[in-house]
């Protein structure tokens, strides 16, 4: 069966308004289907009311729809209890909540937190800071020359002093897909909780938190066809009582007196104040959109684009691929000999091709690989082979212009 890419592309209004656009910055944020946009618009125009506050019909309906999104999310990620899903601003806030509302109180001098060298700054800086504040040590799993984790070193890094392991599922720079099932298994043998940064994987690859036995999963709506400023923190039921409120205010409490406050259980204790209701409803619409796709066909489509692009890129000569893992997603980072990545990106922008250049919020990773910056291209379900060919032609134009 041929993947219906042109029918899918027609679901995304930006390509109607900008028919010449070749959008290849999907690792930064995805475009939004009409169903998501319409859901947000309909809420504001027809249903606007606060949640968990009123007994009138508008508020009751908003509350019901808001809470139903938790059910949609657990269906997507393989969880069984909707109360394991807290709504946040995004992956960054979700990780910070685990760092400051779960882990920090457990850390003391000499304890350890383990992360990998390929982490996005959002899955590095929070752990770095809580380690500095507590005297704990931040240990790093290095990457090899092809951009894979050196997992042969993991056993030597894990011991009873490790209080958490935080790892990305898919590198936002290298496209490397990490073997998280193996990593979680090794950590759990020593009863070490594991956080998975699913920003690049959830919604695009199957993930089952129960099968993988994940303790925390952080991800963002905007990278999976949903709205900006909305995210999820999944927390295993056994750990939920140990996550403290992150922000204090109304909506997160059972009872308040001048001397003391009693908070609601997870996830509501993390959702103080008026939440991003249209954002959460938009997330629900994005999950609906994803679940009507054949995810395996979608993966096959984006992988074919990635392989074709890599092959054609190599044929140009003077190209260095940064990251050549055996198991990879739809992200390609590269350098063009003697041309700065920003110049490549700028040249492509003039051809209506949107790519990213720089260190991609993973500066320590590129420094460890001796690379100051790369051009990054990332594919999604609405990209086509024509997008690949236009981009290759433009890169050829870059090389000729600077030759």
C-alpha positions as CSV (number, residue, x, y, z in Angstrom):
1,X,0.0,0.0,0.0
2,X,1.4,3.4,-1.0
3,X,1.6,5.9,1.9
4,X,-1.0,8.6,1.1
5,X,1.4,11.5,1.6
6,X,-0.4,14.0,-0.6
7,X,-3.7,13.4,1.1
8,X,-2.0,13.8,4.4
9,X,-0.3,17.0,3.3
10,X,-3.7,18.4,2.4
11,X,-4.7,18.1,6.1
12,X,-2.1,20.8,7.0
13,X,-3.3,24.3,6.0
14,X,0.1,25.9,6.1
15,X,0.9,24.1,2.8
16,X,-2.2,25.5,1.2
17,X,-1.1,29.0,2.2
18,X,2.5,28.4,1.4
19,X,2.6,25.9,-1.5
20,X,6.3,26.4,-2.2
21,X,7.3,25.7,1.4
22,X,9.6,22.7,2.0
23,X,9.4,22.3,5.7
24,X,12.3,20.2,7.1
25,X,12.5,21.5,10.7
26,X,10.1,18.9,12.2
27,X,12.5,18.1,15.1
28,X,12.0,21.7,16.3
29,X,8.2,21.7,15.8
30,X,5.7,20.0,13.6
31,X,3.0,21.7,11.5
32,X,-0.6,21.4,12.7
33,X,-3.5,19.6,10.9
34,X,-6.8,21.5,10.4
35,X,-8.5,19.3,13.0
36,X,-6.1,20.6,15.8
37,X,-6.5,24.2,14.7
38,X,-10.3,23.8,14.5
39,X,-10.5,22.2,17.9
40,X,-8.7,25.2,19.5
41,X,-10.7,27.8,17.5
42,X,-14.0,26.0,18.4
43,X,-13.2,26.1,22.1
44,X,-12.6,29.9,22.1
45,X,-15.5,30.7,19.8
46,X,-18.2,28.3,21.1
47,X,-17.2,26.7,24.5
48,X,-14.8,29.0,26.4
49,X,-15.0,28.4,30.2
50,X,-12.7,27.4,33.0
51,X,-12.3,23.8,34.2
52,X,-12.9,22.3,37.6
53,X,-14.5,25.6,38.7
54,X,-18.2,25.8,37.8
55,X,-21.4,23.7,37.7
56,X,-22.8,25.5,34.7
57,X,-23.0,23.7,31.3
58,X,-20.0,25.4,29.7
59,X,-17.7,24.7,32.6
60,X,-18.9,21.2,33.0
61,X,-18.3,20.5,29.3
62,X,-14.9,22.0,29.4
63,X,-13.9,19.9,32.4
64,X,-15.2,16.7,30.8
65,X,-13.4,17.3,27.5
66,X,-10.2,18.3,29.4
67,X,-10.1,15.2,31.5
68,X,-11.0,13.0,28.5
69,X,-7.6,14.0,26.9
70,X,-5.8,12.1,29.7
71,X,-7.6,8.9,28.5
72,X,-6.5,9.7,24.9
73,X,-2.9,10.1,26.1
74,X,-2.7,6.9,28.1
75,X,-4.1,5.1,25.0
76,X,-1.2,6.6,22.9
77,X,1.6,5.7,25.4
78,X,0.3,2.3,26.7
79,X,-0.6,3.4,30.2
80,X,-3.6,2.1,32.1
81,X,-4.5,4.8,34.5
82,X,-5.4,8.3,33.4
83,X,-4.2,9.7,36.7
84,X,-0.6,9.0,35.7
85,X,-0.8,11.8,33.1
86,X,-0.1,15.4,34.2
87,X,-0.4,18.3,31.7
88,X,2.6,20.7,31.6
89,X,4.0,23.4,29.4
90,X,6.1,20.9,27.5
91,X,9.1,18.5,27.8
92,X,11.3,21.1,29.5
93,X,8.9,21.8,32.3
94,X,8.1,18.1,32.7
95,X,11.8,17.3,33.2
96,X,12.2,20.2,35.6
97,X,9.3,19.0,37.7
98,X,11.0,15.6,38.1
99,X,14.3,17.3,38.9
100,X,13.0,19.7,41.5
101,X,9.8,18.1,42.8
102,X,10.9,14.5,42.9
103,X,14.7,14.1,42.8
104,X,16.2,17.1,44.6
105,X,15.0,16.2,48.0
106,X,16.5,12.7,47.6
107,X,20.0,13.9,46.6
108,X,22.9,14.3,48.9
109,X,26.6,14.7,48.4
110,X,28.2,11.7,46.8
111,X,24.9,10.6,45.1
112,X,24.8,10.4,41.3
113,X,22.6,11.2,38.4
114,X,23.3,9.5,35.0
115,X,22.5,11.0,31.6
116,X,24.0,10.6,28.2
117,X,26.2,12.8,26.1
118,X,23.5,13.2,23.5
119,X,21.0,14.9,25.6
120,X,19.1,18.1,24.7
121,X,19.9,20.9,27.1
122,X,16.4,20.4,28.6
123,X,17.5,16.9,29.8
124,X,20.9,18.1,30.9
125,X,20.7,21.4,32.7
126,X,18.1,20.5,35.3
127,X,20.1,17.5,36.5
128,X,23.3,19.6,36.3
129,X,21.8,22.2,38.6
130,X,20.2,19.9,41.2
131,X,23.5,18.1,41.4
132,X,25.4,21.3,42.0
133,X,22.9,22.3,44.7
134,X,23.1,19.0,46.5
135,X,26.7,18.0,46.0
136,X,25.7,15.0,43.8
137,X,27.7,13.9,40.8
138,X,26.5,14.1,37.2
139,X,27.8,11.1,35.2
140,X,27.7,10.9,31.4
141,X,27.3,7.9,29.1
142,X,29.6,8.9,26.2
143,X,28.8,8.4,22.5
144,X,31.1,6.7,19.9
145,X,32.2,8.1,16.6
146,X,29.0,7.1,14.8
147,X,26.8,8.7,17.4
148,X,25.7,5.6,19.4
149,X,25.8,5.3,23.1
150,X,28.7,3.4,24.5
151,X,26.4,1.1,26.5
152,X,29.4,-1.2,27.3
153,X,30.2,1.5,29.9
154,X,26.7,1.6,31.4
155,X,27.2,-1.1,34.0
156,X,30.3,0.6,35.4
157,X,28.3,3.9,35.8
158,X,25.3,2.3,37.5
159,X,25.5,1.6,41.2
160,X,23.5,2.1,44.4
161,X,24.6,5.8,44.5
162,X,22.6,6.5,41.3
163,X,19.3,8.1,42.2
164,X,18.0,8.6,38.6
165,X,18.9,7.8,35.0
166,X,17.6,10.3,32.4
167,X,17.9,9.4,28.7
168,X,16.5,10.5,25.4
169,X,14.6,8.0,23.3
170,X,15.8,9.7,20.0
171,X,18.6,12.2,19.7
172,X,17.4,15.5,18.3
173,X,20.8,16.0,16.6
174,X,22.0,12.6,15.5
175,X,18.7,10.8,14.9
176,X,20.0,7.9,17.0
177,X,17.3,5.7,18.4
178,X,18.4,4.4,21.8
179,X,17.6,0.9,23.1
180,X,15.6,2.2,26.0
181,X,14.2,-1.3,26.9
182,X,17.8,-2.5,27.6
183,X,18.7,0.7,29.4
184,X,15.6,0.6,31.7
185,X,16.2,-3.1,32.4
186,X,19.8,-2.4,33.5
187,X,18.8,0.5,35.7
188,X,15.9,-1.3,37.3
189,X,18.1,-4.2,38.4
190,X,19.5,-1.7,40.8
191,X,16.1,-0.1,41.5
192,X,17.1,3.2,39.8
193,X,14.2,5.1,38.4
194,X,14.4,6.2,34.7
195,X,13.1,9.2,32.9
196,X,12.7,9.0,29.2
197,X,12.8,12.2,27.1
198,X,10.2,11.3,24.4
199,X,10.1,14.7,22.7
200,X,11.3,13.2,19.3
201,X,9.5,9.9,19.6
202,X,6.0,10.1,21.1
203,X,3.4,10.3,18.4
204,X,5.9,9.1,15.7
205,X,7.0,5.8,17.1
206,X,5.2,3.2,19.1
207,X,5.9,3.5,22.8
208,X,4.4,1.4,25.6
209,X,5.3,2.7,29.1
210,X,4.0,-0.5,30.8
211,X,5.9,-2.8,28.6
212,X,9.1,-0.7,28.8
213,X,8.5,-0.2,32.5
214,X,9.3,3.5,32.2
215,X,9.1,5.5,35.4
216,X,8.8,9.0,33.9
217,X,8.0,10.0,30.3
218,X,8.2,13.6,29.2
219,X,7.0,14.9,25.8
220,X,5.5,17.9,24.1
221,X,2.4,18.4,22.0
222,X,3.9,20.7,19.5
223,X,6.4,18.1,18.1
224,X,3.5,15.7,17.4
225,X,1.2,17.9,15.4
226,X,-0.3,19.6,18.5
227,X,-0.2,23.1,19.9
228,X,2.7,25.0,21.3
229,X,3.1,25.4,25.1
230,X,1.5,22.1,26.1
231,X,3.1,18.9,27.3
232,X,2.8,15.8,29.3
233,X,4.6,14.2,32.3
234,X,3.7,10.6,32.7
235,X,4.6,9.2,36.1
236,X,4.4,5.6,37.2
237,X,1.7,5.1,39.9
238,X,4.1,3.9,42.5
239,X,6.2,7.1,42.2
240,X,3.4,9.6,41.9
241,X,3.0,10.2,45.7
242,X,6.6,11.2,45.8
243,X,6.3,14.0,43.3
244,X,5.6,17.3,45.2
245,X,3.6,20.2,43.8
246,X,5.8,22.3,41.4
247,X,3.7,25.5,41.4
248,X,1.3,26.5,44.2
249,X,-2.2,27.9,43.8
250,X,-5.8,27.1,43.2
251,X,-6.9,24.0,41.5
252,X,-4.3,21.8,43.1
253,X,-5.6,21.6,46.6
254,X,-8.0,19.6,48.8
255,X,-8.1,22.0,51.7
256,X,-6.4,25.3,52.6
257,X,-6.1,26.9,56.0
258,X,-3.8,29.8,57.0
259,X,-1.4,27.5,58.7
260,X,-1.4,24.5,56.3
261,X,-2.5,23.2,52.9
262,X,-3.5,19.7,51.8
263,X,-2.9,19.0,48.1
264,X,-4.7,16.9,45.6
265,X,-3.1,13.7,44.4
266,X,-1.1,13.4,41.2
267,X,-1.7,14.7,38.5
268,X,-3.9,17.5,39.8
269,X,-1.4,18.7,42.4
270,X,0.9,19.7,39.4
271,X,-1.8,21.7,37.7
272,X,-2.3,24.8,39.9
273,X,-4.0,27.8,38.4
274,X,-6.0,27.9,35.1
275,X,-4.4,25.4,32.8
276,X,-3.9,25.8,29.0
277,X,-7.3,24.3,28.3
278,X,-7.3,24.9,24.5
279,X,-3.8,23.6,24.4
280,X,-4.8,20.4,26.1
281,X,-7.8,20.0,23.8
282,X,-5.5,20.6,20.9
283,X,-3.3,17.8,22.2
284,X,-6.3,15.5,22.3
285,X,-7.1,16.4,18.7
286,X,-3.5,15.6,17.7
287,X,-3.7,12.2,19.4
288,X,-6.9,11.5,17.5
289,X,-5.1,12.5,14.3
290,X,-2.1,10.3,15.0
291,X,-4.2,7.3,16.0
292,X,-6.1,7.3,12.7
293,X,-2.8,6.9,10.9
294,X,-1.0,3.6,10.2
295,X,2.1,4.4,12.4
296,X,4.1,1.6,10.8
297,X,3.4,3.0,7.3
298,X,4.3,6.5,8.6
299,X,7.6,5.2,10.0
300,X,8.4,3.4,6.7
301,X,7.6,6.6,4.7
302,X,9.8,8.9,6.8
303,X,12.6,6.3,6.9
304,X,12.6,6.0,3.1
305,X,12.9,9.8,2.8
306,X,15.8,9.7,5.3
307,X,17.6,6.9,3.5
308,X,17.1,8.6,0.1
309,X,18.3,11.9,1.4
310,X,21.4,10.4,2.9
311,X,22.3,8.5,-0.2
312,X,21.8,11.5,-2.5
313,X,23.7,13.7,0.0
314,X,26.7,11.4,0.0
315,X,26.7,11.4,-3.9
316,X,27.3,15.1,-3.9
317,X,30.8,14.7,-2.3
318,X,32.3,17.1,0.3
319,X,29.6,16.2,2.8
320,X,30.2,14.8,6.3
321,X,27.3,13.1,8.0
322,X,27.4,13.7,11.8
323,X,25.9,10.6,13.3
324,X,25.6,7.3,11.4
325,X,23.9,5.0,13.9
326,X,22.5,1.7,12.7
327,X,19.1,2.4,14.3
328,X,18.1,5.9,13.3
329,X,15.0,8.1,13.0
330,X,14.1,10.8,10.5
331,X,16.8,13.3,11.6
332,X,20.0,14.0,9.5
333,X,22.8,16.2,10.6
334,X,25.6,17.1,8.2
335,X,28.3,19.6,7.3
336,X,29.2,20.8,3.8
337,X,33.0,21.1,3.4
338,X,34.3,24.7,3.8
339,X,30.8,26.2,4.2
340,X,29.4,27.2,7.6
341,X,26.1,25.5,8.5
342,X,24.5,28.9,8.9
343,X,25.4,29.8,5.3
344,X,23.9,26.6,4.1
345,X,20.8,27.2,6.1
346,X,20.5,30.7,4.8
347,X,20.9,29.7,1.2
348,X,18.3,27.0,1.6
349,X,15.9,29.5,3.2
350,X,16.0,31.6,0.0
351,X,14.7,28.6,-1.8
352,X,11.8,28.2,0.7
353,X,13.5,25.2,2.3
354,X,13.2,25.4,6.1
355,X,16.1,23.6,8.0
356,X,18.0,24.2,11.2
357,X,21.6,25.1,11.7
358,X,23.7,25.4,14.9
359,X,24.2,23.1,17.9
360,X,20.5,22.3,18.2
361,X,20.4,22.8,22.0
362,X,22.9,20.0,22.4
363,X,26.2,21.9,22.6
364,X,28.1,19.4,24.8
365,X,27.3,16.6,22.4
366,X,28.7,18.4,19.3
367,X,31.7,19.6,21.3
368,X,32.4,16.0,22.4
369,X,32.4,15.0,18.7
370,X,34.6,17.8,17.7
371,X,31.9,19.5,15.7
372,X,31.0,23.2,16.2
373,X,27.7,23.1,14.4
374,X,25.7,21.2,11.8
375,X,22.9,21.6,9.3
376,X,19.9,19.5,10.5
377,X,17.1,18.2,8.4
378,X,14.2,16.3,9.9
379,X,11.3,14.7,8.0
380,X,7.7,14.1,8.9
381,X,4.6,12.4,7.4
382,X,3.8,15.3,5.0
383,X,7.2,15.4,3.4
384,X,7.7,14.0,0.0
385,X,10.5,12.7,-2.3
386,X,10.1,16.0,-4.2
387,X,11.1,17.7,-0.9
388,X,14.2,15.5,-0.9
389,X,15.1,16.3,-4.5
390,X,14.6,20.1,-4.1
391,X,16.8,20.1,-1.0
392,X,19.5,18.1,-2.7
393,X,19.4,20.5,-5.7
394,X,19.6,23.5,-3.3
395,X,22.7,22.0,-1.5
396,X,24.3,21.5,-4.9
397,X,23.6,25.1,-5.5
398,X,25.3,26.0,-2.2
399,X,28.4,24.1,-3.2
400,X,28.6,25.8,-6.6
401,X,28.0,29.2,-5.1
402,X,30.9,28.9,-2.7
403,X,33.2,27.0,-5.1
